[in-house]
Structures are given as structure tokens and as C-alpha cells.
Amino acid sequence: MPGAGSARSEAEQRGGGYGEFVGRRREVQALRADIERAGLDTISGRKAPRARVLLIAGRPGSGRTALAEELAGQLGGDYADGVLYARLTDPGGERVPTDRTARELLDALDLPAPPGAGADELAESLREALAARRVLLLLDDAADAEQVDLLLPDNPDCLVVATAQGPLTGIPDVRPCTLGGLDTASAVELLSRFTGSVRIKVDPRAAEGLVEECAGQPAALVLAGGWLAARPKASVADVARQLRATPSALGPVGRAFRLSYESLVPPAARILRLLALAPAGLVDAHTASALSGCSVSAAQSTLDDFTALGLLRPDGSTPPQYTVPGCLAPLIRAAMEAQERPAEVQLARARMLERTVRLLQSCRAITEPDGSAARRKLAGLPRALRFPNQQAAAGWLRTRRPALLASAAAAVADGELDTLARRLVSALVRALAAHRGTEAAAPDLYGLHRLVLDVADRRGLHREKAAALLNLADLDARTGRNREALARYRAALDAGRAANDPYATGRAMESVGGAHQQLEDWQRAADWYGRALTQRLARGERADEARLYGRLGTVHTYAGRYGEALRNWRASAAGYRRLGDLAGHARALSEMARVQEYAGRPTESLRTCREAVELARRAGDVRLQAALQLRLADTLDRLGDPAAARLHRATAERLLEDDSPACEIRSGFAED
């Protein structure tokens, strides 16, 4: 099912991934009929302002997710823009923030979501996107009505199918379809998927008794069926008898889980307990291997065994990844807390983070050229930590992305593994940028930089705080939040000064000037560029000096102070000349020509522009040459020489080839 959100997490009616949907025909019919039911708006003669909501209510393990998926599968063809999926509660029981859900749904629709945008802004963007589409939106495991209400499409042509433990009071015109246990025939059919028909036919009453012990709960039946499948000589009566001996206070799912858990050999039981630490409830062989300290191959074999027992659910990805069922997650965590010492738990978490860091480093290194230092280092890693090619690494990163982001957040929240957390965030930032590009990965990078800021604040790491603030401010500025960017740039300047870091302070001062420039406060922009320039002059950083002279020239031009602008552009051109940077020199002269034209000195502008053209030619910058030829043509038109102007335009067209559009030369310095 295409969609967004974390992987599904209940080992429900599909038998932990086995076979087809079982039972619930009456519920499916009732839900389908509810779609056509006249709502309160229709009865009053008004058109429904929002999408119809179908609610499937039931306890974890009751099959609510499987029923919602079955309904979505049956109805999906009626919705031209497809089915979207989002899980609203993490396997650990924490609410998924609305901004994360909205961002993932927008991503599923291939729509941009500005990095750092708040929940309200993203939810509004999602509703606007769905207003022009016909989709079926499946919202799984909603914690309350507010979560669903914020995501509801303002479009009656859409349909929302939500699952929750109880009614969603606050959303009007919603009648919950409340799930109990499966009927006996369907429950026995589910069991037979694991046991085969013979053991059921030999003792049908025992099968019915087992269904009764499980209260018809699909998750409990799957666990009981998995136990029987692993023991071909055991009878259905055996498992029913053992369940009866288990305390009833545990509930059907808890009793079936204890039966399955206590039948595991000690190493497997320990691996299962430690899966409570799996980020976002997502497990792969490397995670299990690192948590338990066993080999990757042994971990993979154990995960396959858990899947057969109904303790895990595969998500169909390659390489294999599994989901800890939501109804089992609290039981697994309780077992870990009861039987694992805190020091062992922390050690397992540290091993998992260290393994993740090494995999991320390998994932990034595969993008480097052959023969590079990173590739040579990669060759020295164990085979299990190496990727065969860049495509395999990108696929792993894409599949594991939710778990990796959750792992970084959990490591920072832990507070006791900050060194590993910093390494993990750094490795994840680099891997995402290498495979997805900084633009596509910007929403993820924004969250990761905030995690770095949290650790830096907690540990008093001023240099890292400055770097995180600069990165966050850059993303704010890129999305037009200039005042927020300005505040962060100023905070970065304070952190840079506290760290006595000249690079951070210089970068922050220049960025403060850039933020004021974007806010069209030319005086303050010039002041801050001047401060940054003073520092660069004192340190003899010539390339930065030339750039800052250009930025000063730009803001003075915008302010109409053409004399100051020309002085700064001349200084910039001189700086690039001393550096031997022909292209930079040409661009500085082109901006000088622009200012001379603004100042009413077209003859000087023409001369300067011709000099810039020659420098661009010597630099081999064809696009710059073409743009300068067009500027020359415009200047000649204003001087009353249209014939010469036509010649320069023809030259520009030849340079660009195939009439490819040339951009007007703008100050590159203003966007550095």
C-alpha cells in the first residue's frame, strides 16, 4: 500500500503475514454501508464540508489494522489518487507528532514540505493538497480525536479510515465499528493456516476450546498457531491446556505471548527481550546482532524464527526488515525490564548505536570515488558492514531511514550516550546528504541539527552549538523565515565567541548581514558585512575579503549609494585579480558595470562590461560570457546603437547553443 508513516505493527488477522484476510465479513459490510449513510450535513441539506470518517475501534491485537487494510484494499480502486497510510502512535505507545505525520504524507504525495515548518503549517499544506485529490487516507492507531481532526481533508470526495482503541469524541458524525473476537469458524480457519487441517479435524472441540481461551483475538491465535507450527507433534489440546494454566489476568494476548516466550531457548529469549530497544519498533539483522552480541547470520536466523512464531512481522523490504507488533511491544519491554540489568541494557544500546554509526559511514563511503581515502578505509571493514554498490547502500538508507531518525532522537533523549549520539547524528547527516542531496534531505537535516543543538546545550559545547545554530538558520533563511534565521545567527555569533572560534564568528557576522539584507534593512546589513570584513582583513583571508567587498557593494547598490557601491566593487575586483580568480574578477566587473549604468554613466559601464567579457572568455565561463554579451547589448540599445546590440545578442545566442535561456547576471555575493 503506498503511503507514509512508520511500518504497520500489529500481528493481527493476516496471521503475522501468513495467508489472506480471515472473517469480519459483517464488519466489512457495515463499514461499506456507512460510507453511503446520510450524514448530519446531508440531512440538513448542506454539502458535507469534510471527508467521511470510518472508525474501527478495538484493543491492540483485535485485528483493527488488518480490517482497515482489507477495507482500504477493497475500496482503493474507487479513489483515483490512491491510498495513503500513516501510523499515529509509535510501537512504544508515544504519540506521533502531527508535523511528522503531515510531512510523511506530503512526501508520499511527492510534495515539498519546508524544513522546520510547524505542525499547523504542514497540516494546512496537507489539507490543501488533498482538497484537489481523491484519496483514501488510512490513519492507524490514533491516540485521540485531535490527531485525526488536524489531518482530515476538507474534501468530501476523500475517505478517512481510522483505527483507535475507543471512540474519537470530538469528530462529528462518526459511528465506531467496535471489534470483538473473531467468530469461531474464522478463528479456527486462522489456526489451520499454522497447524494444517489434520490437527484441527482430529480434535475440533479442542480447536474451539483454544479459540475460547484466546477470546477469538487474532494476535493471540497467531501466537498459539506459531507455537503449534514449531511443534508438529503437539496437539491443539496441548496448547489449550497450557494457556489455561497461565494467569488469566494477563489477558488473551499476554497469555499467548508468555507461552511463546517461555518456549524459546535462552539466547533467543534474550534477543527478543532486547528488541524492545529497536528504534521505532523496526528490526533488521544488524540491529539484533548488535543488541545481543551475536553474529549477523545467527541474528537473521533468529528473526526468521520469530516471524514464524508470530512475534515479528516482516515489512517486505529488501534487505529484510521486521516490525515489532504494537500489541507485543509493551510485553517485550516488560520482559526486558524484569530480566535485564540496567547496565546490560545500556551496553546493548551502545553496541547498537556503534554498529549503526559504522553502517552509516560505510553507506556514505561507497559514494566516494574509487581510490579515495574513504574507499580504502571501507575496504578494511568486515564484509557484513560493506555495501556491494551505491544502489544497495541507497536502498538500505531508504528502508532504514525511519529507524535511523528514531535511533538518533532516542540516543539524544537518553542523555547518557552523548558521544555516540553525536557521532550517530554526524554520520547520518553525511549519509543523507551524500545519497539524497542536501535539498531533498533538508527536512530530515533540520531535525538532526536540532538534536545536535540539544546535546551541545546539555554539554556546554559552544563550537558545536554555533555550528548547529548556523545550519538551522541557513535552512530557516532558505525557506523564507528570515527573522527566525536572524535570531539564530545572532545566537550562533554568541556561541562562536564563547568558543573563541574565528570561523564561526566570521560566518555568523556575515550571515547576520545576509539576514538583514533579506529583510531589506540595508544599513544594518552593511554594518554587519563591515564587521565581518574587518575580521577577515585582520586574518588575511583574501578570498573572503573579496567576497565581502562584493556583498557590501550589493547592499549599497540596493540602498542607492552608488559611490560606496562602486568603491566596494572595485576593491572586490582587485581582490579577485590578486588571487588570480578570472571568473570572480569578471563577475565583480560585471557588477561594477551595472552600478555605473544605474549611476547614469553608460560609457564607463560599456567599457567595464567589455573588460569583463574578455576576462570571462579567458576564464572559459561560457554562460557568463553570454550573459555579459546580453548586458552589452542592452547598454548599446540605451546608447542608440541597435546594430551593435544585435551583434552582441547573436553572439550570446551562439554561446548558449540551442537557444538555451541565459540568466541575468545577479550578484552571486548576495546569495553566498
Phi, psi and omega in degrees: 000121177293145178168196184229173177099176181287168183294153178297152190225013180248128174279084191249217197302341182281011176066042179063027179108357182267134167070194184262175178298142184239131171067203178063026180297318181297318180294320178298316180297319181295320180293320179295321179294328182293336179297321183272353183297138178292126179272180182297323180293318181296319180298324181277000177089007179258153175283137180303128183279344185224174180291148174290140179247124172255126183248127174250113185252139178176160178289156175304133182096358182275354180095016184293320180294316180298321178295317178298319179293320178297316179297316179297322178296321180289325186263348188304324181295342180277354184242108191299330183263011169091192183243132175248142182235137174213136175261130188260357176224131177289158180305331178284355179100356180280143176295138173280126180301144182299324181296323179293316179297312181298319180297318182290325177291320175297321178296321178296333178271004182060039179246145182287147175231113186303134177297136178084357180294148181279174183299316183296316181296316182290320178297321177295319177298320179295315180297322177296320179294321182281343179296335182253014182231160175244099184233160169252120184253117180258113180251107189265134172061056178289137180279326180199177184293328183299319180302317182286318185300321181294338184256357185295127177292138174276058187207109182294349178280351176265162177228137177245127173248117183242148173240146181199169178283332181214189182293150178261076181297129181119341174259115186290153170065037178241123177250113183290142169264103187271128184263135167253213177280166174293152172294159188302317182297316180292321179296318178295322178298320177298317178299320184295339176297331180265318188270341192083166186282336187296310183295333177286315182292328180297323183217074183297329180291325177295322178297317178294324177294322178294320177300320180294319179297327179273000181055027179068010182285121183305318182298319178294320179296322178296316179295317178295319178296320178297320177299316180293321181297328179281351182228081185302335183269352179280149179262164177297326179296328180298312182290325177297320179295318180292324177294322179295333180278354181268139182307129182292340181296341180289341184083163184304313182291318179297321179293317180293324177296316180299319178302313182291317183295316183288347178273353181283148172290153186307316180298320179292320179298322179293318177301316181298316180301317184287347176294348174298340180272354182299126182295131180060019180069017182254129188234140166227180186297322180295319179299310180297321180297313182293319181298318186264342182082015178263177179288161180295320181294320178294321178296318180298317179298320180292320178296322177297321178296317179299322179297316179297330180276355181083011180275340176226163179230120179290146179258005174082007182274167176231125358295164189301138175224147187231156179246134172284120182304137182301325181286342180261340184306312179294329179290319178294319179295320179298321178295320179296314182294330181281329190243348180253134176290145181306323180295322179291322178297317180293323177295318178297319179296320179295319178298319180296317180294318179297317178297319181296319178300315182293321177295320179294320177297320177294321180297320179284320185298330182293343179276349181282157180295152175301139179088352179287164180299322180296320179291324177294320177294322179299321181297337180275355180283155174302151183304323183297338182261003181256148176259139183294330181200174184293326180296319179295320179295317179296321178296318177298316181297320179294316181292318185271359185307310179302319180292322181294317178295320178294323179296317178298315180297318181293322180295319179290319180295329181301316175081350182253354182234045188296325179297314177295322180298318180295318178295320180296313180298317180299315180295322180291319177302313183293320180294317179297317180295322182291321186266326185255341186087149185294330181290310181293327183271001187306316179300319177292319181296325179301312179296322180292321178295327177293325176295318177301318180298320179299313180294317181298320177296317183293323185261359181067036181267090189294321181295316179292326177297316179299316180297316180296317180296320178296316180296316179296318180296321178301318180291322175300314182296322181294333181259014173086005178270071190289325180291320175296320179298317181300316180298320181287323177298319179296319178295324178295323178297317178297317180293322178296320178293321178296327179274355185054045183253103183296327179296312182296319181292318179297315179297319181294316179299316179297321181289325174300317176299318179297321179295318177297324178297316179296330177275005178061031174261082190295324183295311179294324178300314180296322180298313182288324174298322178296319178297316179297321180296319179302317179295317181295321178297320181294330182265356178069032181268089193293319180297318178292325176301312182299319180295317182291325173301321178295320180293323175296318178300323181295311184290326176294326176296313179299326181278354180082012178267079190290328178296312178297321181298315181295321179298318181288322178292326175295319179295322178296314180298320179295321178297315179293327178295317179296328179282346184076021181269094184295317181295316178297320178298317180296318180294320178297318178294324179297323178289325174301317180298320179299312182295320178299322178293316178300325183279002178081032179237066188296327181295316177296321179300318180297318181293316180295321181294322178295321177297321179295321178300316181296319178294320178296323178296316179294330179282345181076020180268092186295318182295320177295319177302315182297315180296322178291325176298320178294322178295319176301318180298316180297318180295318179295323175302315182291336178272000176085032179233073185294330181296312178296324179299318180297322179297317180291324177293322178296321178297318179298318180296320178296321181295322184282335178063134177055033177055031178292134188292139176259136180277147175295140179291120174243164181294113175293338184289333183289345183244011180296000000 
